[in-house]
Amino acid sequence: MTCCGPSRRTLLGVIGVAALLPLAGLPGASPAGAQPSPLIATDLEVVTITDRSVILTWTTVAPDQAGRLVPVPADTEVLLAPADAPHALVPVFGDTQETPFHYAEIHSLEPGRAYHFEARSRGVRAVPALSLTTLSPGSPECTGEFTTLVPPPGRPLRTIALANDVHYGEQVSGILFDSLPPGFRQDVPPYPEVMLAALLDDLRRPDRGADLLLIAGDLTSEASLGDTRAVRAHLDSWGTMGTDYLVVRGNHDRPHVGPDYAACQPAPADHHDCFADAFTPRQQLLEHDLGGLRLLGMDTSELDGSGGTIDRPQFDVLTERLRADPDRPTLVFGHHPVTVESGLTNLAGPGFVLNGRDSAELQALYARTPGVFLQHSGHTHRNRRTRPDTAAAVEFLEVAAVKEYPGGYCLLRLYEGGYMVNFYKTRTDAARRWSTVTRGEYFGLLPDYTLGTTADRNHVVLRDFSGLG
């Protein structure tokens, strides 16, 4: 497979798919008058590559009588063969239940081995969209080849799910400011509920097997009392806070002013904090032990605004905890990314991440604390690893949003000799549908910003965790 398969005309038509899907109403089947052919299988993404599995997604569309591309149900098929094998590709996945929104998960692969693959619907080969991420030289979508990861040495220890940006209560997705760019709306059922339910459904399935869920902020849209209580109820129906899941707040969860918030806990400057009523107080460090692994959750939200800060009292507690046991394996999570690289590469600029003073102090603290190995952040709605600004051996990982394309979470699998990170899209029918719709955000450019490279989404880091239980 190469990226030269589809014609230029076909690709130019396909690039508008995400923007046109909402106009078609996304019924899940071609409407009356839609043409059964020519079928286009597009948006191919090799989302997840583990040591023994791979997940591919794509969409099937066709033009209706008005020439609009609308979703068309079709079968799902994947052919595969080791890249060093002499024989041709063989079918390894087949689903005759037709859908426009295809999700194929293949297991029983060999670690560290290269595989050729081809995804098909009705015999039509799936191709990547006009996206720099999936059309870049060497990308699996472009080459038709991927290589499974080699897991860290030693026995598996724990699996932790990393998620963020649910935005419960939000009504329009994809707006940056002042109703621009045009957003996407789904009223029944509300998309934050659809995507949160899909996340929780995924994590309870045996093939994911998460021991703990960490949510790094923006659980709500604007932290109203009704929304904070509702999202807490959803989470509590799934597990127990402090045992099954931990949360920290994001900028959308900050205290607010106005009569709608007056019944909630008082906060500085005439604000009221409804998030604290349902979850935890503002700017309070969260601590949790998981079989010897130290988990520290930071509240990095400002009182007003979208940028990040750590108030002095919380910073002092964090410093005390890390100094007291600097070698203990430690995972930190907070809403705002930390590094200069993150500030320079996110859409909103340096003011959108943790402020420079706190970032410098935090990274200097990490450099003196060799046990800290990863910081999980949200806020940017993208999958990306950024470089630290000090010599600290810490991975700074941003995870894409739950609420919109690509719509998912990361699994952090700990072994005695290190860890493996994999990003997963949620897979309920409603979640796959909504993720496809929201590919059209930012005038169709969202995938290039949020999906991340294959290595951002799937990688292994060697560390010594042999002391963990």
C-alpha positions in Angstrom: 0.0 0.0 0.0 1.2 3.5 -0.8 -0.2 7.0 -0.4 -0.5 7.3 -4.1 -3.6 5.1 -4.3 -6.5 7.5 -4.6 -6.8 10.1 -7.3 -6.4 13.8 -6.6 -10.0 14.4 -7.4 -11.1 11.7 -4.9 -8.9 13.1 -2.2 -10.1 16.6 -2.8 -13.7 15.4 -2.3 -12.8 13.4 0.7 -11.1 16.3 2.5 -14.6 17.9 3.0 -16.1 14.8 4.5 -16.0 15.8 8.1 -17.5 19.2 7.4 -20.3 17.7 5.3 -21.3 14.9 7.6 -23.3 17.1 10.1 -25.2 18.5 7.1 -26.3 15.0 6.2 -27.6 14.5 9.7 -25.4 11.5 10.3 -28.2 8.9 10.3 -25.8 6.0 10.4 -27.0 4.9 7.0 -27.2 6.5 3.6 -30.5 8.5 3.3 -33.0 8.0 0.6 -31.5 9.0 -2.7 -27.9 8.4 -1.7 -26.0 6.5 -4.3 -24.7 3.1 -3.3 -21.5 3.6 -5.2 -18.9 4.8 -5.7 -18.0 4.0 -2.1 -15.1 5.9 -0.6 -13.2 4.4 2.3 -11.3 7.3 3.9 -9.9 8.7 7.1 -7.8 5.6 7.7 -5.8 5.8 11.0 -3.6 3.3 12.7 -4.6 4.6 16.1 -3.1 2.1 18.5 -0.1 -0.2 18.3 0.8 -2.3 21.3 3.2 -5.2 21.6 0.5 -7.7 20.5 -2.3 -5.7 18.9 -3.2 -3.0 16.5 -6.4 -0.9 16.1 -7.4 0.7 12.8 -10.3 3.1 12.1 -11.8 4.5 9.0 -15.1 5.9 7.5 -17.1 4.9 4.4 -19.0 7.6 2.5 -20.6 8.1 -0.9 -22.2 11.0 -2.8 -25.9 11.6 -2.5 -28.1 13.0 -5.3 -26.9 16.5 -4.4 -23.3 15.4 -4.6 -22.8 15.6 -0.8 -20.7 13.0 0.8 -22.8 11.1 3.3 -22.0 8.2 5.6 -22.7 4.8 4.1 -22.7 1.5 6.0 -20.4 -1.2 4.8 -18.6 -4.3 6.1 -15.2 -4.1 7.9 -12.2 -6.2 6.8 -8.5 -6.1 7.5 -5.8 -8.2 5.8 -2.4 -8.6 7.4 0.9 -10.4 7.0 4.4 -10.2 8.6 6.5 -7.8 6.5 9.2 -10.5 6.2 6.8 -13.3 5.2 6.8 -14.5 1.6 3.0 -15.0 1.4 0.3 -12.5 0.5 -1.9 -10.6 2.9 -4.5 -12.8 4.6 -7.8 -11.8 6.2 -7.4 -11.5 10.0 -10.5 -9.4 10.9 -13.9 -9.4 9.4 -17.3 -8.0 10.5 -20.3 -8.3 8.3 -22.4 -6.0 10.5 -22.3 -2.8 8.4 -21.4 0.6 9.7 -20.0 3.8 8.3 -17.6 4.2 11.2 -15.2 1.3 11.2 -13.2 0.0 14.2 -11.0 -3.0 13.8 -8.9 -4.5 16.6 -6.5 -7.3 15.8 -4.8 -9.3 18.5 -2.2 -12.2 18.8 0.6 -10.3 17.0 4.3 -10.8 17.8 6.2 -8.1 19.7 8.7 -6.1 17.8 7.6 -7.4 14.4 6.7 -5.4 11.2 3.4 -6.1 9.5 1.9 -5.2 6.2 -1.8 -4.5 6.2 -4.8 -3.4 4.2 -8.2 -2.2 5.4 -11.2 -2.7 3.2 -14.9 -2.1 3.0 -16.9 -3.7 0.1 -13.5 -4.5 -1.3 -12.6 -0.8 -1.5 -9.2 -0.1 0.2 -9.3 2.5 2.9 -6.9 5.4 2.5 -5.8 8.2 4.8 -7.5 11.6 4.7 -5.6 14.7 3.4 -3.9 15.0 6.8 -0.2 15.8 7.4 -0.2 13.4 10.3 -1.4 10.3 8.4 0.2 11.3 5.0 3.6 12.1 6.4 6.5 9.9 5.0 6.9 6.8 7.0 3.5 6.9 8.7 1.8 3.5 8.9 -1.2 4.9 7.0 1.0 5.9 4.2 3.3 2.9 4.0 0.8 0.2 4.8 3.2 -1.1 7.4 3.5 -0.9 11.2 5.8 -2.4 13.8 4.5 -3.7 17.1 6.2 -2.4 20.3 8.6 -4.4 22.4 7.3 -4.3 26.0 9.5 -3.4 28.9 11.2 -6.4 30.6 9.8 -8.0 33.7 6.3 -8.9 34.8 3.3 -6.5 34.3 2.4 -4.5 37.4 -0.5 -2.1 36.9 -2.6 -0.4 34.2 -3.6 3.2 34.7 -6.0 5.1 32.4 -5.1 8.7 31.6 -8.0 10.9 30.5 -9.1 14.6 30.5 -11.4 17.2 29.0 -14.9 15.7 29.3 -16.5 19.2 29.3 -19.8 17.9 30.8 -22.6 20.4 30.1 -21.0 21.8 26.9 -23.4 22.3 24.0 -21.2 23.2 21.1 -17.8 21.6 20.4 -14.9 23.2 18.5 -15.3 26.9 19.4 -12.1 28.7 20.3 -13.6 32.2 21.0 -16.6 34.4 20.1 -18.4 31.6 18.3 -15.4 31.0 16.0 -14.6 28.8 14.2 -18.1 27.3 13.6 -18.7 24.5 16.1 -20.6 21.2 16.1 -23.8 20.6 18.1 -25.4 17.4 19.2 -28.4 17.9 21.4 -29.9 14.4 22.0 -28.1 12.8 23.7 -25.5 15.5 24.7 -22.1 14.5 23.3 -20.2 15.0 26.6 -22.5 12.3 28.2 -22.0 10.0 25.1 -18.3 10.3 25.2 -18.0 10.0 29.0 -20.2 6.9 28.9 -18.0 5.4 26.2 -14.9 6.0 28.2 -16.3 4.3 31.3 -17.6 1.4 29.2 -14.2 0.9 27.6 -12.3 0.8 30.9 -14.5 -1.9 32.4 -13.9 -4.3 29.5 -11.5 -7.1 30.1 -9.3 -6.2 27.1 -8.5 -2.8 28.7 -8.4 -3.8 32.3 -7.6 -0.4 33.9 -6.8 -0.6 37.7 -7.3 3.2 38.1 -8.6 6.2 36.1 -6.9 9.6 36.4 -8.9 12.5 35.0 -6.7 15.6 34.5 -9.2 18.4 34.5 -12.1 20.0 32.6 -14.6 17.5 33.8 -17.3 20.2 33.2 -18.0 23.0 30.8 -18.4 25.8 33.3 -18.6 24.1 36.7 -22.2 24.7 37.4 -23.6 22.9 40.4 -25.9 20.7 38.2 -23.0 19.7 35.9 -20.5 19.0 38.7 -23.1 16.8 40.5 -24.1 15.0 37.3 -20.6 14.1 36.2 -19.8 13.0 39.8 -22.9 10.8 39.6 -21.8 9.2 36.3 -18.3 8.5 37.8 -19.7 7.1 41.0 -22.0 4.8 39.1 -18.8 3.4 37.6 -16.5 3.3 40.6 -15.4 4.9 43.9 -13.6 8.2 44.0 -10.2 7.7 45.7 -10.2 4.0 44.9 -11.2 3.5 41.2 -10.8 7.1 40.0 -9.0 10.3 40.9 -9.7 13.8 39.5 -8.1 17.2 39.5 -9.8 20.4 38.2 -9.1 22.3 35.0 -9.7 25.8 34.0 -13.3 25.1 33.0 -13.8 23.7 36.5 -12.7 26.9 38.2 -14.8 29.0 40.6 -17.3 31.4 39.0 -19.2 34.5 39.8 -22.9 35.2 39.4 -26.2 34.1 40.9 -26.1 30.7 39.2 -23.1 29.8 41.5 -24.2 31.6 44.7 -25.3 28.4 46.4 -21.8 26.9 46.2 -18.8 27.2 48.5 -17.4 30.7 48.7 -14.1 31.4 46.9 -11.9 34.5 46.7 -13.1 37.7 45.1 -16.8 37.0 45.3 -16.5 33.7 43.4 -18.2 30.5 44.3 -16.8 27.0 43.8 -19.3 24.4 42.8 -16.5 21.9 41.8 -15.4 21.9 45.4 -18.9 20.9 46.5 -18.7 17.8 44.3 -15.0 17.0 44.3 -12.0 18.7 45.9 -11.1 22.2 47.2 -9.3 24.6 45.0 -5.5 24.5 44.8 -5.2 21.4 47.0 -2.6 18.7 46.2 -4.1 15.2 45.8 -2.1 12.2 47.0 -2.7 8.5 46.4 -0.6 5.3 46.8 -1.0 2.4 44.3 1.1 -0.5 45.4 4.1 1.7 46.2 3.5 4.0 43.1 3.0 7.6 44.3 0.3 9.5 42.4 0.2 13.3 42.9 -2.6 15.4 41.4 -2.1 19.1 41.1 -4.8 21.8 40.7 -3.2 24.2 38.2 -6.3 26.3 37.5 -6.3 30.1 37.9 -9.2 31.9 39.7 -10.0 33.5 36.3 -8.6 32.7 32.9 -7.4 29.7 30.9 -3.8 29.7 31.9 -2.1 27.6 34.6 -0.7 28.4 38.0 0.3 26.6 41.2 -0.4 28.7 44.3 2.4 28.8 46.9 0.7 26.7 49.6 0.1 23.8 47.2 3.6 24.2 45.7 5.1 24.0 49.2 3.2 20.8 50.0 4.3 19.3 46.6 7.9 20.2 47.4 7.8 18.7 50.8 6.4 15.4 49.5 9.0 15.0 46.8 11.9 16.0 49.0 10.9 13.5 51.7 11.1 10.6 49.3 12.8 11.7 46.0 13.5 8.2 44.6 10.0 6.8 45.0 8.3 6.1 41.6 6.0 9.0 41.1 3.4 10.0 38.5 2.1 13.6 38.5 -1.1 14.7 36.8 -2.5 18.2 36.3 -4.6 20.0 33.7 -2.0 22.4 32.3 1.0 21.4 30.3 4.3 22.5 31.6 7.1 22.8 29.0 8.2 25.7 26.8 7.7 23.5 23.8 4.1 23.0 24.7 3.6 26.7 25.1 5.1 27.4 21.7 3.2 24.6 19.8 -0.4 24.8 21.2 -2.9 26.9 19.3 -3.5 29.4 22.1 0.2 30.1 22.7 2.5 30.3 25.8 -0.2 31.9 28.0 -2.3 28.8 27.7 0.0 26.5 29.7 1.5 26.6 33.2 3.1 30.1 33.7 6.8 30.4 33.2 7.8 31.0 36.8 5.9 27.9 38.1 7.1 25.8 35.2 10.7 26.6 35.9 10.4 25.9 39.6 8.5 22.6 39.0 11.0 21.3 36.4 13.9 22.2 38.7 12.1 20.3 41.5 11.7 17.3 39.2 15.4 17.4 38.3 16.1 16.9 42.0 13.5 14.1 42.3 14.6 11.1 40.2 11.5 9.1 41.1 9.2 11.4 39.0 8.9 9.7 35.6 5.8 11.1 33.9 3.5 14.1 34.1 0.0 13.7 32.5 -1.7 16.8 31.2 -4.8 17.7 29.2 -6.0 21.2 28.2 -4.6 21.2 24.6 -6.9 18.3 23.5 -4.0 16.7 21.6 -1.7 13.7 21.9 1.8 15.0 22.2 5.1 14.4 24.1 7.2 17.5 24.7 10.8 18.0 25.8 11.6 19.0 29.3 13.5 22.3 29.8 15.8 20.8 32.4 17.8 17.6 32.7 14.9 16.0 34.4 14.2 12.5 33.1 10.4 13.1 33.0 8.0 12.4 30.2 5.6 15.3 29.7 2.6 13.8 28.0 -0.5 15.6 26.8 -3.5 13.3 26.1 -6.3 14.1 23.6 -9.8 15.0 24.9 -12.5 12.6 25.8 -15.2 14.8 24.4 -14.3 15.1 20.7 -12.1 13.7 17.9 -10.1 11.6 18.4 -12.1 11.0 21.5 -10.3 8.7 23.8 -7.7 8.1 26.5 -4.3 6.6 27.1 -3.4 3.4 29.0 -0.2 3.4 30.9 0.9 -0.2 31.4 3.6 -0.5 34.1 6.1 -3.4 34.1 9.1 -4.1 36.3 11.4 -2.7 33.7 9.4 0.4 32.5 6.1 1.4 31.0 4.2 1.3 27.7 1.8 4.2 26.6 -1.0 3.6 24.2 -3.8 5.9 23.0 -7.3 4.3 22.4 -10.3 5.8 20.8 -13.6 5.0 22.6 -15.6 2.5 20.6 -19.3 2.6 21.2 -21.4 3.3 18.1 -22.4 6.7 19.3 -18.8 7.6 20.2 -17.4 6.6 16.8 -20.1 8.6 15.1 -19.4 11.8 17.2 -15.7 11.4 16.7 -16.2 11.3 13.0 -18.4 14.4 13.1 -15.9 16.4 15.0 -13.0 15.7 12.6 -14.5 18.7 10.9 -13.6 21.1 13.7 -11.2 24.0 13.0 -12.3 23.9 9.3 -11.3 20.2 9.1 -7.8 20.8 10.5 -8.4 19.2 13.9 -6.8 15.8 13.1 -3.5 17.5 12.2 -3.5 19.2 15.6 -4.9 16.5 18.0 -4.2 13.0 16.7 -0.4 13.2 17.3 2.2 11.1 15.7 2.3 7.3 16.0 5.2 7.7 18.5 3.2 10.3 20.6 0.4 7.8 20.9 2.3 4.6 21.3 5.7 4.2 22.9 7.8 2.4 25.5 10.1 3.9 28.2 12.5 1.8 30.2 12.6 2.5 34.0 13.2 0.5 37.1 9.9 -0.2 38.8 11.1 -3.5 40.3 10.3 -2.2 43.8 6.6 -1.8 43.2 4.2 -4.3 44.5 
